[in-house]
Amino acid sequence: MQNRIAFVPLIALLALGGCATTSETSETASGKRDFSEVLYLRGQFNWWDIAPEYKVKKVGDDLYRTEVSLKADGQPYGFKFGNATWSAGTNCGYLSEEFKTIKLGEPAKANCSAVFEDFMFTPPETGTYAFFFDNSGETPVVLVKPAE
């Protein structure tokens, strides 16, 4: 009986630890997941790493944006939106083959449980581009436009 009592505080501690909220679980005003603290633009341009300059910034209730300077050499850049650990739910690649190649100014549907589905974008000219992640609809959308 004494051994059972000793485990009660440990079990309570583990249960409470699992209930803690983090930025991974915060929500926007619309009740959707807030990605502003966890999502990065990751791709060939930064060796698929996370970097503070590629962390998304919230520009609307469910709209996020970041910028990257790209060289137009005729080669596509592979990219995704993802968190630091490529977790399911924050590993956002293309939803289906029709959305794999991003065209400037055209939205492409995303799958945030992607594994190998990297978006591809070939910049038409060397410059800075704005990458948007829009989570306002039923399916997330990615959009690339010239930065203003």
Secondary structure, DSSP 8 states (H G I E B T S, - for coil): -HHHHHHHHHHHHHHHHHT---TTS-B-TTSSB--TTT-EEEEGGGTT---GGGB-EE-SSSEEEEEEEE--SS--EEEEEE-TT--TTSEEEESSGGGTEE-TT--EEEETB-SS--EEE--SSSEEEEEEEE-SSSS-EEEEEE--
